[in-house]
Amino acid sequence: MSYIYVSTIGQDSHRFCSAEEQNGQRELVLGGLVIPGEKALAGNSDADVVLHALTNAVSGLTGINVLGASADKLCLDQGITDSREYLKLALADLGKWQICHISISIEAKKPKLMPWIDDIRKSVADLFGITAGSVTMTATTGEGLTDFGRGLGMQALCIISARKPDTDI
């Protein structure tokens, strides 16, 4: 069988909550995991920059934009703030596309993510139905050259590689 292979990129960023916004109610969520004891990211949803970047990459593959009107409807109208639900909505549009590999890069001064990388990789792999070995993740401070590297927020970039059968051959 012959396949068509493509890669898509996704990006998302959020600033950290102010003390008033966090107010003991919000937690930092990355890749669907709560990172305890860390400053949360600001947003209408849980502001999971990893899952938002992945949702954008899936939307780049399918051509159907989920973050925006669809996610806002879930979040603002139905109170669904869990970004895993937005990703599931995007994944429902995959059709014959099969995800082969995911690469994630986070830029942030804090928190230190090394202790969480394997757990985030497994969480993402479970959401996509692939092995954790097919998900890679790096983290950088960017040497403080951006607001993310200066500790004002986080940015996630990801690349998804996918394939589907080439039905024209």
Backbone bond lengths (Angstrom), bond angles and torsions (degrees), N, CA, C in turn:
res aa  C-N    CA-C-N  psi(-1)  N-CA   C-N-CA  omega(-1)  CA-C   N-CA-C  phi
1 M - - - 1.443 - - 1.528 108.46 -
2 S 1.300 116.62 140.74 1.455 123.58 178.47 1.535 109.16 -99.57
3 Y 1.327 115.98 146.25 1.465 121.31 -178.19 1.519 111.14 -125.89
4 I 1.313 115.20 153.70 1.450 123.83 167.93 1.528 105.79 -99.00
5 Y 1.329 117.12 128.38 1.470 122.12 179.46 1.523 109.43 -112.69
6 V 1.325 116.32 136.84 1.461 121.61 175.92 1.527 109.72 -141.78
7 S 1.313 115.49 161.23 1.467 122.21 171.47 1.516 107.61 -129.69
8 T 1.319 116.21 142.21 1.461 121.07 177.07 1.523 108.80 -128.27
9 I 1.313 115.33 154.43 1.463 120.67 -179.66 1.522 109.52 -114.17
10 G 1.312 115.24 146.19 1.458 121.10 174.93 1.512 108.99 -133.92
11 Q 1.320 115.95 150.91 1.461 121.87 -178.81 1.512 108.67 -142.52
12 D 1.335 116.37 147.76 1.451 121.09 170.08 1.519 107.98 -157.17
13 S 1.316 115.88 154.50 1.465 121.14 176.62 1.516 109.35 -149.96
14 H 1.325 115.05 150.10 1.461 122.33 176.22 1.521 107.85 -144.86
15 R 1.306 115.61 148.63 1.463 120.31 172.94 1.530 108.04 -84.29
16 F 1.330 115.52 160.65 1.455 119.50 174.93 1.525 110.03 -74.41
17 C 1.322 116.19 149.99 1.467 122.04 177.77 1.523 110.36 -66.14
18 S 1.316 115.13 148.22 1.457 119.92 167.78 1.531 107.07 -75.58
19 A 1.320 116.46 168.77 1.471 120.25 179.32 1.523 111.04 -59.19
20 E 1.349 116.69 -38.01 1.463 120.24 -179.82 1.534 111.07 -67.74
21 E 1.334 116.53 -39.97 1.466 120.26 179.99 1.528 111.47 -67.58
22 Q 1.330 116.30 -40.51 1.463 119.60 -177.57 1.515 110.10 -70.09
23 N 1.330 117.32 -50.91 1.460 123.80 171.68 1.530 113.43 43.13
24 G 1.330 117.13 34.25 1.456 120.46 178.29 1.515 114.77 70.22
25 Q 1.332 117.64 -0.24 1.459 121.62 -174.98 1.525 113.12 -97.73
26 R 1.317 117.42 -28.12 1.468 121.04 -173.77 1.520 110.45 -103.93
27 E 1.335 114.98 149.19 1.460 121.46 176.18 1.523 108.27 -126.63
28 L 1.325 115.57 156.16 1.454 120.20 174.94 1.525 108.29 -75.53
29 V 1.337 116.19 125.76 1.460 122.34 178.98 1.527 107.56 -122.69
30 L 1.337 116.12 126.72 1.463 122.09 178.09 1.520 109.27 -135.19
31 G 1.302 116.67 123.55 1.463 120.53 179.71 1.514 113.03 62.92
32 G 1.324 116.76 26.52 1.458 121.00 -179.22 1.520 113.76 86.33
33 L 1.328 117.93 0.77 1.468 121.96 179.94 1.513 111.13 -108.07
34 V 1.322 116.43 140.67 1.455 121.23 172.62 1.520 107.62 -81.57
35 I 1.339 115.70 128.41 1.461 121.83 175.80 1.533 105.48 -101.75
36 P 1.330 117.67 101.91 1.470 120.30 -170.90 1.533 112.97 -69.00
37 G 1.336 113.81 148.15 1.452 120.58 173.43 1.516 115.45 75.77
38 E 1.315 117.75 10.73 1.464 121.20 -178.81 1.519 110.70 -113.85
39 K 1.320 115.64 155.86 1.462 121.85 178.52 1.522 109.44 -64.73
40 A 1.322 116.31 133.95 1.468 122.34 -179.14 1.523 110.66 -78.79
41 L 1.323 115.09 160.86 1.457 122.58 174.16 1.526 109.08 -92.42
42 A 1.321 116.43 146.77 1.460 122.09 -177.62 1.521 110.94 -85.82
43 G 1.318 116.31 142.18 1.456 121.83 176.90 1.511 110.57 168.40
44 N 1.340 116.21 168.29 1.467 120.37 176.69 1.518 110.74 -66.79
45 S 1.328 116.24 -37.67 1.462 121.61 -179.42 1.523 108.44 -93.78
46 D 1.351 116.34 -157.29 1.462 120.14 175.23 1.529 111.94 -74.23
47 A 1.345 117.73 -4.39 1.471 124.60 175.84 1.528 112.32 60.37
48 D 1.320 117.07 34.81 1.462 122.63 179.38 1.534 108.56 -72.83
49 V 1.347 116.15 97.74 1.466 119.93 -175.83 1.523 112.56 -62.73
50 V 1.320 117.76 -30.63 1.468 120.62 179.69 1.526 109.65 -67.12
51 L 1.323 117.51 -52.12 1.465 119.67 -178.35 1.525 111.91 -69.00
52 H 1.324 118.06 -30.71 1.458 119.70 176.48 1.528 110.74 -67.42
53 A 1.335 117.03 -42.59 1.466 119.81 177.51 1.527 110.40 -63.93
54 L 1.325 117.03 -40.28 1.469 120.55 178.20 1.526 111.00 -66.18
55 T 1.317 117.27 -40.38 1.464 120.54 177.13 1.523 110.32 -61.50
56 N 1.326 116.77 -41.83 1.460 120.14 177.22 1.526 111.65 -63.91
57 A 1.320 117.85 -38.09 1.466 120.64 178.25 1.525 110.98 -66.65
58 V 1.331 117.87 -41.18 1.466 120.78 176.66 1.526 109.28 -63.41
59 S 1.328 117.19 -41.14 1.466 120.50 176.76 1.523 111.16 -61.12
60 G 1.322 117.25 -35.23 1.452 120.74 175.84 1.516 112.53 -65.28
61 L 1.307 116.06 -29.05 1.465 121.51 178.31 1.526 111.56 -78.03
62 T 1.324 116.36 -42.70 1.465 120.36 -174.93 1.522 113.17 -89.71
63 G 1.330 116.77 -21.85 1.460 120.59 -175.62 1.521 113.23 81.30
64 I 1.331 117.17 8.76 1.468 121.42 -179.64 1.526 108.56 -113.78
65 N 1.326 116.87 111.92 1.454 122.16 -176.75 1.525 110.00 -76.84
66 V 1.330 116.23 121.20 1.459 121.03 -179.20 1.522 111.01 -99.13
67 L 1.333 117.28 -46.35 1.462 119.02 178.46 1.524 107.45 -71.80
68 G 1.283 115.09 132.35 1.465 121.18 -171.54 1.510 107.47 122.43
69 A 1.313 117.27 -126.37 1.469 121.28 -173.70 1.528 113.00 -58.86
70 S 1.335 118.43 -46.70 1.476 120.25 -177.20 1.525 111.46 -65.11
71 A 1.338 116.93 -48.23 1.464 120.36 -179.92 1.525 110.68 -67.61
72 D 1.341 116.85 -38.39 1.469 119.42 178.00 1.519 111.06 -60.68
73 K 1.326 117.02 -38.75 1.461 120.30 178.50 1.530 110.05 -62.26
74 L 1.343 116.36 -45.48 1.465 119.64 177.85 1.523 111.08 -63.21
75 C 1.324 116.22 -45.24 1.458 121.38 -174.77 1.527 112.37 -73.36
76 L 1.308 115.84 -57.17 1.464 119.76 -172.06 1.519 113.52 -79.83
77 D 1.331 117.57 -35.61 1.465 120.26 -177.69 1.527 112.65 -88.42
78 Q 1.352 116.16 -35.48 1.460 119.07 -175.21 1.531 113.59 -110.24
79 G 1.334 116.89 -4.69 1.464 120.39 177.63 1.522 114.32 74.33
80 I 1.324 117.85 17.28 1.469 121.54 179.13 1.522 108.00 -87.87
81 T 1.338 116.22 107.50 1.462 121.13 -176.56 1.525 112.86 -106.88
82 D 1.315 117.98 -1.95 1.461 123.18 -179.30 1.530 109.47 -78.55
83 S 1.318 117.00 113.49 1.464 121.66 -176.64 1.523 113.33 -64.30
84 R 1.325 117.84 -17.50 1.471 119.49 174.62 1.523 110.08 -61.03
85 E 1.324 117.31 -32.36 1.465 120.96 179.31 1.524 111.57 -68.85
86 Y 1.322 117.68 -35.05 1.469 121.22 177.70 1.526 109.76 -68.38
87 L 1.341 115.63 -41.85 1.461 119.90 178.01 1.528 110.37 -63.28
88 K 1.316 117.51 -43.20 1.467 120.56 178.42 1.526 111.14 -59.60
89 L 1.319 116.83 -38.19 1.463 121.42 177.43 1.530 110.15 -62.03
90 A 1.333 116.91 -43.68 1.468 120.90 178.38 1.530 110.67 -66.40
91 L 1.324 117.67 -42.51 1.470 121.36 -178.40 1.532 112.07 -64.75
92 A 1.321 116.82 -27.38 1.468 120.47 179.51 1.527 111.77 -64.56
93 D 1.334 117.47 -18.56 1.463 122.02 -179.06 1.530 113.52 -94.80
94 L 1.334 118.45 5.51 1.472 121.16 -174.46 1.527 113.97 -64.44
95 G 1.305 117.72 -28.56 1.461 119.15 -176.69 1.519 110.50 60.63
96 K 1.331 117.87 -125.42 1.464 122.33 -177.38 1.532 113.45 -87.55
97 W 1.322 117.25 -1.72 1.462 119.73 178.44 1.525 110.25 -65.57
98 Q 1.317 116.61 136.90 1.467 123.56 175.91 1.518 107.90 -118.59
99 I 1.316 116.68 126.50 1.459 120.86 178.68 1.531 108.14 -76.85
100 C 1.323 116.22 126.80 1.473 122.06 -179.01 1.523 112.32 -100.99
101 H 1.341 116.87 -40.03 1.462 121.03 -174.35 1.520 109.62 -155.54
102 I 1.335 115.39 146.39 1.459 122.20 176.96 1.525 107.83 -130.76
103 S 1.323 116.46 131.45 1.457 122.41 174.82 1.525 108.17 -122.05
104 I 1.328 116.19 127.91 1.467 122.47 -176.65 1.524 108.67 -122.05
105 S 1.324 116.49 136.81 1.461 121.95 174.64 1.521 108.12 -131.66
106 I 1.327 116.27 130.16 1.459 121.69 179.12 1.523 108.89 -115.41
107 E 1.328 115.56 136.01 1.453 121.21 172.86 1.518 108.32 -112.93
108 A 1.328 115.48 120.29 1.467 121.86 178.73 1.520 109.13 -168.46
109 K 1.309 115.78 144.99 1.462 120.03 175.49 1.522 110.44 -73.78
110 K 1.325 114.92 -36.85 1.455 120.39 -178.27 1.519 108.70 -147.30
111 P 1.294 118.73 156.88 1.464 127.44 -4.64 1.526 110.85 -77.44
112 K 1.299 115.88 169.40 1.457 120.75 173.08 1.529 106.83 -70.55
113 L 1.317 116.40 123.32 1.466 120.82 -171.79 1.524 114.92 -98.70
114 M 1.323 118.32 -10.19 1.466 120.66 -176.84 1.540 112.64 -49.39
115 P 1.339 119.66 -44.65 1.473 118.77 -179.34 1.534 113.95 -64.86
116 W 1.337 117.86 -16.63 1.457 122.02 -174.17 1.522 114.21 -105.51
117 I 1.313 117.40 -9.27 1.461 120.16 -172.11 1.525 112.70 -58.69
118 D 1.318 118.82 -47.76 1.473 120.05 -178.44 1.527 112.01 -62.81
119 D 1.337 116.93 -40.06 1.473 120.30 178.86 1.529 111.37 -66.72
120 I 1.329 117.09 -39.76 1.468 120.28 177.98 1.522 109.77 -65.91
121 R 1.337 117.45 -42.70 1.473 120.54 178.14 1.525 110.73 -58.34
122 K 1.326 116.93 -43.85 1.470 120.36 -179.56 1.525 110.94 -66.25
123 S 1.326 116.71 -41.45 1.463 120.36 179.18 1.531 110.74 -61.25
124 V 1.332 116.52 -45.96 1.462 120.84 179.11 1.525 110.31 -63.91
125 A 1.324 116.70 -44.50 1.471 120.56 179.43 1.526 110.48 -58.60
126 D 1.324 117.45 -43.75 1.465 121.13 179.40 1.535 111.06 -61.71
127 L 1.325 116.89 -40.98 1.467 120.18 179.79 1.527 111.81 -64.60
128 F 1.326 117.19 -33.79 1.459 121.99 -178.91 1.529 113.22 -91.67
129 G 1.338 117.03 -9.86 1.459 120.16 -178.64 1.520 112.66 70.94
130 I 1.334 117.20 33.88 1.463 122.25 176.81 1.522 108.44 -124.49
131 T 1.315 117.35 174.20 1.462 120.10 -179.88 1.523 110.62 -79.97
132 A 1.322 116.31 153.49 1.465 121.07 177.87 1.526 110.44 -61.84
133 G 1.330 117.92 -27.04 1.460 121.49 176.80 1.518 113.01 -67.00
134 S 1.320 116.98 -16.02 1.464 121.40 178.11 1.531 112.41 -92.96
135 V 1.343 115.89 5.48 1.468 121.69 178.82 1.523 107.63 -123.10
136 T 1.333 116.43 125.41 1.460 120.64 175.40 1.518 108.62 -117.78
137 M 1.335 114.93 155.37 1.462 119.07 -178.76 1.515 109.34 -149.91
138 T 1.325 115.43 137.47 1.456 122.21 173.68 1.523 108.15 -129.13
139 A 1.316 115.27 162.19 1.463 120.86 176.69 1.524 108.12 -140.48
140 T 1.322 115.45 143.21 1.458 121.18 -178.85 1.520 110.13 -144.34
141 T 1.320 115.82 154.63 1.462 121.01 172.49 1.524 109.99 -90.77
142 G 1.327 117.06 -11.61 1.462 119.60 -177.26 1.517 112.38 63.47
143 E 1.322 115.77 21.27 1.469 122.15 179.14 1.526 112.80 56.55
144 G 1.333 116.36 25.07 1.459 120.54 175.91 1.515 115.25 71.67
145 L 1.333 116.74 18.95 1.467 120.07 -176.74 1.527 113.80 -80.46
146 T 1.324 118.23 -17.33 1.464 122.03 -179.57 1.529 109.07 -122.29
147 D 1.338 116.25 171.93 1.464 119.84 175.93 1.525 111.53 -60.85
148 F 1.329 117.68 -30.18 1.470 120.50 177.81 1.523 109.39 -67.22
149 G 1.307 116.99 -45.25 1.458 121.80 178.89 1.513 113.33 -70.16
150 R 1.324 116.73 -16.99 1.464 121.00 176.55 1.528 111.68 -92.74
151 G 1.341 117.75 0.43 1.462 120.47 173.81 1.514 115.99 92.91
152 L 1.338 117.97 15.88 1.463 119.99 -178.70 1.533 113.54 -90.60
153 G 1.316 117.09 -12.73 1.452 121.11 -179.31 1.513 110.87 179.00
154 M 1.326 115.59 -162.71 1.470 122.07 -179.19 1.505 110.02 -135.43
155 Q 1.326 114.52 148.42 1.464 121.61 173.26 1.527 107.99 -128.39
156 A 1.319 116.03 137.62 1.464 121.37 174.70 1.519 108.80 -122.55
157 L 1.314 114.95 134.81 1.457 123.11 172.57 1.519 106.77 -120.98
158 C 1.319 116.66 143.44 1.460 118.28 176.61 1.525 109.75 -145.56
159 I 1.302 113.71 154.74 1.459 121.50 173.34 1.518 106.85 -125.52
160 I 1.323 115.33 129.86 1.461 121.99 175.53 1.521 107.80 -111.68
161 S 1.322 115.58 127.78 1.463 121.18 173.32 1.519 107.86 -103.40
162 A 1.333 116.09 133.87 1.474 121.10 -175.41 1.519 110.37 -141.54
163 R 1.302 114.51 163.27 1.469 120.54 175.80 1.522 109.72 -141.42
164 K 1.331 115.03 158.52 1.458 120.96 171.44 1.519 107.36 -148.51
165 P 1.315 116.70 153.61 1.461 119.28 179.13 1.522 111.06 -59.75
166 D 1.323 115.05 137.56 1.464 120.89 175.42 1.522 107.44 -86.50
167 T 1.299 115.87 101.73 1.464 121.12 -174.93 1.525 112.74 -80.00
168 D 1.339 116.78 -6.82 1.463 120.24 -179.87 1.528 112.32 -88.06
169 I 1.320 117.71 -4.49 1.463 120.01 -178.45 1.512 110.50 -103.14
